[in-house]
Amino acid sequence: MTTSVRIDDACRLSPGQDDARGARRGSDYAMLSREVRQAGLLARRPGYYWAKIVGNLVLLAAGWVAFVLIGQSWWQLLVAAFLAVTFTQTAFLGHDAGHQQIARSRRVNELLGRLHGDLLVGFSYEWWTSKHNRHHAHPNQAGRDPDIAPGAIAFTRPDVRARRGAGAWLARHQAWLFFPMLLLEGFHLHIAGARALFKRGASSRESVSGWTRLAEGGLLLVHIAGYLTVLLWVLPPLQAAGFLLLQQGLFGLYLGCSFAPNHKGMPIFSKDQKTDFLRRQVLTARNIRGGPVTDFALGGLNYQIEHHLFPSMPRPNLRRAKALVHAFCIRHEIAYYETSLPASYAQVLRHLHAVGGPLRPELEY
């Protein structure tokens, strides 16, 4: 079953609504924030994170040690799958560092983010945090959220209607192709981050300069050189290619499957649509039910509503915050949506299928 409060007019706010209603709603987040602070849910959890970081590094090192010991064998594909999981868990820690969840010091968080993102996983931390922060500021808002910007997948009808040629064919079949395309997400992260890092004349939101470019470029180079050197040193070219494709493909699939349930298929605001911060974050997000296994597998992203309301809240506190936020939303008649992981994927695919509908007139229009 799906747990939710009915989505009402709160998800269709528009300019021109009366000031009294806006003022009342504008104070709701302040009230919720006070409750969260009084419960101590924004306090840092250094013990949890250092144990998490050390444990993850041990698993990552164990994977590479097994890779070297096994040597030339197609059994290495099992190691590739294992390392795909550890790479994703490493990326989750980079995500938490980007949101300043781990340490009180911004410098420490940024150092941890660059080590986990650039060095250990191989994508630009600076590029990703810039993109991700814009998503948090305008989730599911057309023209503002980079996660639903026109690209390989079309998330809005106007984007679909603008498609031609291969892009139109892709949008027509995107619901069927969505999960297979996630196998390319790891490669996309590597390429897009590196391209943005070294791009000249770009907007300040997508490019970096000075020591940041030098530091990130050096870390990315070390990652790529080390990764390829170890592969070609231990494996013959064919096995090395198979290992790389499987490991990076499963990494992208796992990461994409962790982020996809969060917002896809939830209400999308137009570029000029107005609403307060609280409702903008809650109405566009979807929580995933589950226990400790789900929390681990999804890196805490299953508490997407709480994470969007309080991005700097440490991951282990999100579960405790859920009951508080849910009760607050019920009292204030704000839709709070939660479902199972399989149901969330079904909703994502239905949304993608419906969005591509105008390109299938012979079937449904």
N, C-alpha and C positions, 0 to 999 in steps of 0.2 A: 504493500500500500504506500501511497504518497502522502506525506504529512505537509500540510500547507494551510495558510490562512487565505481565503479567497482574494484573488487579485482584483481590486476594484479601481475606482477612479484615481487612486494614488499613483498608478503607473501611467497615467495619461495627463500629467500636469502640463500646463502650457502657459506661455506668457499671458499676463493680464488678469490672473486670479487675484482675488482681493487680498490686501496687505495684511489684514488680521489673520487670515488663514496661514499666510506665508510666515508671519512672525511667530505664530504658535508652533508651526512645524520646525522653524529654524531653531527653536529652543529644545526640541526633542533630543537631538544628539548630545547637547550639553548635559541634559539630565542622565542619559544613558552613560555618558563618559564618566560622570561623577560616581555612578554605581560601580562601574568597572574599576575605577581607581580605588574606591573604598574597599573593594574586594581584593585588592593587591594583585590584580591580574596583569598589570603592566610592568611589574617588577621583573628584572632580568633573572635568568636561570642559568648561571654560568656552569654549575655542576653538570646539569643535563647536557649542555652543548659541548663541553670539553669531553665528556664521556662519549657523546655522539661522534665528535670529530675524530677522536683517537680510535674508536671502534671501527669507524668507516675507513680510516687510513690503514688499519690492520687488514681489513677485508680486501682493500684495493691492492695492498702489497702482496697478500696471499694469492690473489688472482694472477699477478705477474710472476710470482715465484713458481706457481703451478705451470704457467705458460712455458717458462724456461725449462723446468724439469721434464715436462711431457715431450718437448721437442717436436720433431717432424712427425706429425700424426693428425689425422682428421678428427681425433678426439679433442683437438684444440677448439673445435666449434662449441663444445660445452663450456670451455673457458671463456670463449667470446660471449656466450649468453650470460655467464656469471659477471663478466666485466661490464656488460651493458647495464645490468642492475646496479652495480656499484658506481658506475658513472652517473646514473640517474640520481642515486642517493647523494652523490657528491654535488650534483647540480642543485638539489634541494637545499643543501647547506649554503651554497652560494646565493640562492634565493633569499634565505633567512638573513644572511649577512647584508645583502642589498637593502633589506628593510630595517636594518639596524636592530635586529632582534637578539643578536648574540651577546655583544659587549656594550658597555656604556659609552665607550669611546668610538667616535665615528672613524677615526684612523684605523683602529683595530678591526672594525667591521669591514672597512674597505680593503684592508690587507688580506683578511680571510676570504673576502669575496673574490679578489683577484687570484689568490692562490688556488681556490677551488674552481673558479670559472676558467681563467686563462691557462693556468699551469696544469691542473689535473684533468680538466674536461676538454679544454681547447676552444672555448668561445669567448668573445670579448665581454668582459664584465661591464665595462663602461657603456658599450652599445646596448647591452641587454637591460641594464638598470634605467637608462634613459627611456627606452621603449616601454618598459614595464611600468615606470612611474606615470607615463602618459596614459597608459591603460587604467591604472588605479584612479587617476583624476577624472576620467570620463569613461567608465566601463559601459560597453554596449551603446555608445553614442556615435551614430554615423558621422563620419567626417572628423572625429576627434580621437576615437579609440583605435590605435594602430592594429589591435588584434582582430578587428573586423574590417580593416581597410581592404580595398580591392587587391586581389592576389590570385593565387592558384585556386582558392576556394572563394565562392561568392556567398556572402552572408545576408545581403539585402537585394530586394527586387531591382532597384535602380542599377546596381552593379551587374545583375544578370542581363538586363535589357541592353547594357552597353557592350556586351560580349559579341565577338565576331570570330569566325573561323574555329581554330582549335580551342580557344577560350570558351566559346559557346558550347562546343561538344563536351568540354570538361565540366562546365556548370550543369549541363543537362544530365550528366551521369555522376555528379559529385557525391551523392549519398552512397553510391556503390563504391566509389573510389576513395572515400575519405580515409578509411583505415589503411589501405595499401599505400596511400600517399604519405602517411605518417612515417613510413619506413625511410623517407627521404628527409625527415625533419632534422635529424642530427647533422646531415651534410649541409642543410640550409643554415643552421645555426653557426657552423664553422665559417661558411662562406660569407654570409651576411655580416657577421661580426667583424671579420677581417677586412671586408670591403669598406665598411663604415669607419673602421679605425684609421685606415690610410687614405680615406677619401679627402680630396682637397676642395675647398670652396663650398662645402656643404653647410647646411644650417647648423647652428650650434647645438641643436638638440640631437643631431645624429653623428656629429663628428667630434673628435677630441684633438688636443694639440699638446705640444711641449713634452714634458717629462711623462705625462700619462700615456701618450702615444708610444714613447720610447720604452717605458716599463711594460706596457701591455704587449707591445710588439715583441719584446724580448721573451716574455713568458710564453706567448703563443708559439714563437719559433722553437723554444726549448721543448714544448709539448709535441709539436709536429715532428721535429727532428728525432726526439727520443722515441716516440711511438713508432715511426716508420723504421728507425734503425733497429729496434728490438724485433719488430716483425720480420724484417728481411735478414736479420742475423740468425734467427732461430728457424724460420720456415722457408721453404722454396717458394718462388713467386706465386704459383697457383694457389697454394694453401694460404699464403699471406694475403692474397686478394680475397679469398673466401672468408678468412677471419675478419678482415677489415669490413667487408660488406655486411656480414652478419652482425658483428659487434656494433657498428655504427647504425645499422638499420634497426636493430632491436632497441638500442638506446633511444633513437628518435621515436619509435613506436611507444615505448614505455613512457617517455616524457610527454608525448602528445596525448596519450590516453589518460595521463594524470591531470593535464590542464584542460582538456576538451570538455569535461562535464561541468566546469565551473560557471560558464556564462552562455555557451552556445545553446540556442533554442529558448533563451529567456528574453523578456521584453527588450526591444531596441528603441532607443530614443532618437528623434531626429536631431540634427545639428543644433538647432535653435531652441529645442525644447528645454524648459526650465523645471527644476525640482530641487529640493534641499538635499544636502549631502547624505543624510541618513537614508532617505528613500531611494536616492540614486544608487547607493551601494547595496541595499538590501534587495530591492526589486529586480536588479539585474543579475543577481548571484543565485547559485543553487548549491545547497549542502548535500553531502553524500553520507547516508547512514552507515554505521559500522562500528567496530570496536578497535582494540589496539592494533590488530593486523591491518585494518584499513588505514588507520592513522600512520602506520609505518610505510605501507605500500604507496600511499599518496602524499607522503611528506607533509601531512597536516593541511594540505590543500582541500581536503574534504570538508573543512570548516571554512568555506570560502566567504560566507557572510560575515563571520566574526573577523576573519583576516582582512577583509576589505574595510570594515568599520575601524579596525585598530591594527594597521599594517605592522607596527613595531611590537605588537604583542608576541612574546616568545611562543614558539610552537606548542610546548606542553601545556600552556595555559588556555589554549583555544577550546579544548574540550570543556573545561570548567566555565568558560565564558558563554558557551552555547546555551545553557539553560537560562542564564540571566538575560541574554539578548532575545531569545525566543519568547520568554515571558513578557519582556518589554514590548515586543512587536505585537503580541496578542492584546495587551492593554491599550495600545495606541492604534489598533486596527491596521497594521502594516503587514502586507503579505510576506510570510516567511516560508520559503520553499525548501523541502528536503525530500530526498528520494533515495532509492537504491542505486548502486553503480550500474547494473544492467539497464535499469529504467532510464537512467540519465543518458546512456549511449543511444537508446531507442529514441529519446526525445531529440537528441542532437541530429540523428539521421533523418527523422521526420521533418525537422526544420530545414535541413539542407535539401531534402527532396521537394518540399513545398516551395522553397525559394527558387529552385530551378524549374518550377512549373511552367512559366511562360515560354520556355523553350521546348515544351512537350505538348503543344496545342492539340495534336491528334489524339492524345491520351486522356487529357483531363480539362482542357479549356476550349 
